[in-house]
């Protein structure tokens, strides 16, 4: 027998309160040894023991019917996951246990599911467009992510700290470079050229932050390495945008914003 501790939400006097509850998960042989009465998970009502498709028994927490467009669908919830009943649906304990995702229909981690959503893809595309021209508008980014987002600036900043978002950004940057038949080495050469221009003009401070960000995205420095080589005189990206064929991208950004949920 295994145990699974879950956190549940409950409204108390209009306030959100969380509480924890521990559930028992049995193998079929263990349940038989305990004398438990169980049935296939699809057939269970709340409080009954259900058998998952991979041979584990747990208590049914909820069974609810939904009607949309004249069609009824039934959602059934267990401690380790939930499922909508249809001929193709499967409910497996081990797949959820292996990823630690116990609250959703899919056993995929929340972040992995997000990577495939248009909302997140548009956010990343918009960020890369802004990033490459050195003008990142975090409030606009947050609104591209969701028109209903109450704090778009904060939301954008928070998303950009997520490891999976950084991974998506890195891939989108690689795609941008590939379309322009460029490589990280080419970008470094451009930095060197921009550095030489900056030294002559003594005007680089405004683009320092962009240089640091681009350096991070291209993995050109170690996590704890200080940007000693990126002093205030370092890089004005003057000329790089033109060489890379980068424009402000306002037209595409507008389209991404219009498609926001």
C-alpha positions as CSV (number, residue, x, y, z in Angstrom):
1,X,0.0,0.0,0.0
2,X,1.1,3.5,-0.8
3,X,-0.2,6.8,0.6
4,X,-0.7,10.1,-1.2
5,X,-1.0,13.4,0.6
6,X,-3.1,16.0,-1.3
7,X,-3.9,19.6,-0.7
8,X,-7.5,20.7,-1.1
9,X,-9.2,24.0,-1.3
10,X,-12.3,24.9,0.8
11,X,-14.2,28.1,1.0
12,X,-14.8,29.1,4.7
13,X,-16.9,32.2,5.1
14,X,-16.0,33.3,1.7
15,X,-12.3,32.9,2.3
16,X,-10.0,30.3,0.6
17,X,-8.7,27.8,3.1
18,X,-6.4,24.9,2.3
19,X,-6.3,21.6,4.1
20,X,-4.4,18.3,3.6
21,X,-5.7,14.8,3.4
22,X,-3.8,11.5,3.0
23,X,-5.2,8.8,0.8
24,X,-4.4,5.1,0.5
25,X,-3.5,3.5,-2.9
26,X,-3.6,-0.3,-3.1
27,X,-2.4,-2.7,-5.7
28,X,-5.1,-5.2,-6.8
29,X,-3.6,-8.0,-4.8
30,X,-3.4,-5.8,-1.7
31,X,-7.0,-4.7,-2.1
32,X,-8.1,-8.3,-2.4
33,X,-6.1,-9.1,0.8
34,X,-7.9,-6.3,2.6
35,X,-11.3,-7.5,1.4
36,X,-12.0,-4.2,-0.4
37,X,-14.9,-4.1,-2.8
38,X,-14.0,-2.3,-5.9
39,X,-15.1,-1.8,-9.5
40,X,-13.7,-0.3,-12.8
41,X,-12.9,3.4,-12.2
42,X,-15.5,4.5,-14.8
43,X,-18.4,2.9,-12.9
44,X,-17.6,4.4,-9.4
45,X,-19.7,6.9,-7.5
46,X,-18.2,9.2,-4.8
47,X,-16.8,7.2,-1.9
48,X,-16.5,3.9,-3.8
49,X,-13.2,2.1,-4.6
50,X,-12.1,2.2,-8.2
51,X,-9.6,0.1,-10.2
52,X,-7.3,2.1,-12.5
53,X,-6.3,0.9,-15.9
54,X,-2.9,-0.1,-14.6
55,X,-4.2,-2.1,-11.6
56,X,-4.3,0.3,-8.7
57,X,-7.2,0.9,-6.3
58,X,-8.1,4.2,-4.8
59,X,-11.3,5.9,-3.6
60,X,-13.4,8.0,-5.9
61,X,-13.5,11.6,-4.7
62,X,-16.1,13.0,-7.1
63,X,-18.3,12.2,-10.1
64,X,-19.9,15.1,-11.9
65,X,-21.9,15.4,-15.1
66,X,-21.5,18.4,-17.4
67,X,-23.6,19.4,-20.4
68,X,-22.3,21.5,-23.2
69,X,-24.0,21.9,-26.6
70,X,-26.6,19.3,-25.7
71,X,-23.9,16.7,-25.0
72,X,-23.2,15.3,-21.6
73,X,-19.8,14.5,-20.3
74,X,-18.8,12.9,-17.0
75,X,-15.8,13.8,-15.0
76,X,-14.5,11.5,-12.4
77,X,-11.9,12.4,-9.8
78,X,-9.4,10.2,-7.8
79,X,-6.7,11.2,-5.4
80,X,-4.0,10.8,-8.1
81,X,-5.8,12.3,-11.1
82,X,-9.1,12.8,-12.9
83,X,-10.6,11.8,-16.3
84,X,-13.5,12.5,-18.5
85,X,-15.2,9.2,-19.4
86,X,-15.2,8.2,-23.0
87,X,-14.2,5.1,-25.0
88,X,-10.6,6.1,-25.3
89,X,-9.9,7.6,-21.9
90,X,-7.5,5.9,-19.6
91,X,-6.8,6.5,-15.9
92,X,-3.4,5.3,-14.7
93,X,-1.8,5.8,-11.3
94,X,1.8,5.2,-12.2
95,X,2.0,7.7,-15.0
96,X,0.8,10.4,-12.6
97,X,3.1,9.2,-9.8
98,X,6.1,9.3,-12.1
99,X,5.6,13.0,-12.9
100,X,4.0,14.1,-9.6
101,X,1.1,15.6,-11.4
102,X,-2.0,14.5,-9.4
103,X,-4.7,17.2,-10.1
104,X,-5.1,17.2,-13.9
105,X,-6.4,14.9,-16.6
106,X,-3.0,14.7,-18.2
107,X,-0.1,13.2,-16.3
108,X,2.3,15.7,-17.9
109,X,3.7,18.3,-15.6
110,X,1.9,21.7,-15.8
111,X,4.9,23.4,-17.4
112,X,5.2,20.8,-20.1
113,X,1.6,21.2,-21.1
114,X,2.0,25.0,-21.2
115,X,4.8,24.7,-23.7
116,X,2.3,23.6,-26.3
117,X,-0.3,26.3,-25.7
118,X,-0.7,29.1,-28.2
119,X,-0.8,31.6,-25.3
120,X,2.7,30.7,-24.2
121,X,4.1,30.4,-27.7
122,X,2.8,33.9,-28.6
123,X,4.3,35.3,-25.4
124,X,7.7,33.9,-26.3
125,X,7.5,35.1,-29.9
126,X,6.7,38.6,-28.8
127,X,9.5,38.6,-26.2
128,X,12.1,37.5,-28.8
129,X,10.9,40.2,-31.3
130,X,11.3,42.9,-28.6
131,X,14.5,41.4,-27.3
132,X,16.2,41.5,-30.7
133,X,15.5,45.2,-31.2
134,X,16.5,46.0,-27.6
135,X,13.1,47.4,-26.5
136,X,11.3,45.1,-24.1
137,X,7.9,46.3,-23.0
138,X,6.9,44.1,-20.1
139,X,3.5,45.5,-19.7
140,X,2.7,44.9,-23.3
141,X,4.1,41.4,-23.0
142,X,1.8,40.6,-20.1
143,X,-1.2,41.8,-22.1
144,X,-0.1,39.7,-25.1
145,X,-0.1,36.7,-22.7
146,X,-3.6,37.6,-21.5
147,X,-5.9,40.6,-22.1
148,X,-7.5,39.9,-18.7
149,X,-4.2,39.8,-16.8
150,X,-4.6,42.4,-13.9
151,X,-0.9,42.9,-13.5
152,X,0.7,42.4,-16.9
153,X,4.1,43.8,-16.0
154,X,4.5,41.5,-13.0
155,X,3.1,38.5,-14.9
156,X,5.6,39.0,-17.7
157,X,8.5,39.2,-15.3
158,X,7.4,36.1,-13.5
159,X,7.0,34.1,-16.6
160,X,10.5,35.0,-17.9
161,X,12.0,33.5,-14.7
162,X,10.5,30.0,-15.5
163,X,13.0,27.5,-16.8
164,X,10.7,26.2,-19.5
165,X,10.0,29.7,-20.8
166,X,13.8,30.3,-21.0
167,X,14.1,27.1,-22.9
168,X,11.3,28.2,-25.3
169,X,13.0,31.6,-25.8
170,X,16.4,29.9,-26.6
171,X,14.8,27.8,-29.3
172,X,12.9,30.7,-30.7
173,X,16.2,32.7,-30.9
174,X,17.9,29.8,-32.6
175,X,15.0,29.8,-35.1
176,X,15.4,33.5,-35.7
177,X,19.2,33.1,-36.3
178,X,18.7,30.2,-38.6
179,X,16.2,32.1,-40.8
180,X,18.8,34.8,-41.2
181,X,21.5,32.1,-41.8
182,X,23.4,33.2,-38.7
183,X,25.0,31.5,-35.8
184,X,26.0,32.4,-32.3
185,X,29.5,33.0,-33.6
186,X,28.1,35.4,-36.1
187,X,26.4,37.3,-33.3
188,X,29.6,37.4,-31.4
189,X,31.4,38.9,-34.4
190,X,28.7,41.5,-34.6
191,X,29.2,42.3,-30.9
192,X,32.9,42.9,-31.6
193,X,32.1,45.2,-34.4
194,X,29.6,47.1,-32.3
195,X,32.1,47.3,-29.5
196,X,34.6,49.0,-31.9
197,X,31.9,51.4,-32.9
198,X,30.9,52.1,-29.3
199,X,34.5,52.9,-28.4
200,X,34.8,55.4,-31.1
201,X,31.5,57.1,-30.3
202,X,31.8,56.6,-26.5
203,X,28.0,55.8,-26.5
204,X,27.1,52.3,-25.3
205,X,25.3,52.5,-21.9
206,X,21.8,52.4,-23.2
207,X,22.3,49.0,-24.8
208,X,24.2,47.3,-22.0
209,X,21.2,45.6,-20.6
210,X,20.2,44.2,-24.0
211,X,23.8,42.9,-24.4
212,X,23.6,41.2,-21.1
213,X,20.3,39.6,-21.8
214,X,21.4,38.4,-25.2
215,X,24.5,36.9,-23.6
216,X,22.3,35.0,-21.2
217,X,20.0,33.7,-23.9
218,X,22.9,32.4,-26.0
219,X,24.6,30.8,-23.0
220,X,27.7,32.9,-23.5
221,X,28.5,33.2,-19.8
222,X,28.4,31.1,-16.7
223,X,25.6,31.6,-14.2
224,X,27.8,33.3,-11.6
225,X,30.2,35.0,-13.9
226,X,30.1,38.8,-13.6
227,X,29.8,40.9,-16.7
228,X,33.2,42.4,-16.3
229,X,33.8,42.4,-20.0
230,X,30.5,44.2,-20.5
231,X,31.5,47.6,-19.0
232,X,29.4,50.6,-19.8
233,X,31.4,51.3,-22.9
234,X,30.8,47.8,-24.3
235,X,28.0,47.5,-26.8
236,X,25.8,49.8,-28.7
237,X,23.9,47.4,-31.0
238,X,24.1,50.1,-33.6
239,X,24.3,48.3,-37.0
240,X,23.5,44.9,-35.6
241,X,19.8,45.2,-36.1
242,X,20.2,46.2,-39.7
243,X,22.7,43.4,-40.4
244,X,20.3,40.8,-38.9
245,X,17.4,42.2,-40.8
246,X,15.5,43.0,-37.6
247,X,12.8,45.7,-37.6
248,X,10.6,46.8,-34.7
249,X,8.2,44.0,-35.5
250,X,5.2,46.2,-34.4
251,X,3.0,44.6,-37.0
252,X,3.6,41.1,-35.8
253,X,3.4,42.2,-32.1
254,X,0.0,43.7,-32.8
255,X,-1.3,40.5,-34.3
256,X,0.0,38.5,-31.2
257,X,-1.7,41.0,-28.9
258,X,-5.0,40.7,-30.8
259,X,-4.9,36.9,-30.4
260,X,-4.4,37.1,-26.7
261,X,-7.0,35.3,-24.6
